[in-house]
Amino acid sequence: MSSQPPTAPPTLHLYTSLVSSSAARIHIALFLKEIACSTTHFSLSDPFPATFQTLNPGNKVPVLSITQPTSSTTNPTAPTLLSQSPAILTYLEENFPSRPLIPIPSPSTWIQRAKIHELVSLIACDIQPPTNQSIVLRVRALCPDPPPNTPSGAKIFAQNVMREGLLVYNTLISSCSGRYSVGDEVTLADVCLVPAVQMAELYDVDVRGNEGLREVARVYDECMKMWEFREGSRREGVEKVHVVPHPLEENVEA
């Protein structure tokens, strides 16, 4: 029997921003799983070019472009586009088995798997969306101007959402944490937690001074001992992954 040649991996390209906590989740996962992925960076302080809507009608990052290999030179495969970080993380986890971030399904791991999904959903659905820049700007427009030297209503709104959500996270992991959020191995819950904590601190949420967030702070510090978390979540400079020129490059950060 003739052996089949190994299947070539898909080509991945990530449209991203260094100031997006949703995108940071993807960067961390890519580093942890050692997945090759080129990137195009956007400054969220500038409008996206009109052509970006062909990638994501919602005009948000991250967007992952997935191009499957083909032997045809005349009919190249059209890329598949994923525009929600939980969907992107699921794709990476299911198609790149190196360093699994969710335990393999088995009768002994179903509780761990469910807890991980619960924590990821808490951050992706409850904590992050109300503090999205576009939402905060809309809230700011509805709030009266604050007195001098006082935080705006929009900032107080974001602080409350983050603080309350992280307090829930802290309570949930009290029964399942080990070295990390769920047990002693890094999981997708930690991948989502680190950018959420960083965003909260940017909004002056006192994570370390709040007794109710002690476990969140401990897990965060444990994660940040790993270069993959430090590199994947940093908010300035150019990332290690190769930046490939793209037709939208007029809006790409150098």
Summary of the structure (lengths in Angstrom):
residues: 254
radius of gyration: 19.6
end to end distance: 51.0
largest distance: 79.2
contacts: 726
relative contact order: 0.17
helix: 47%
strand: 9%
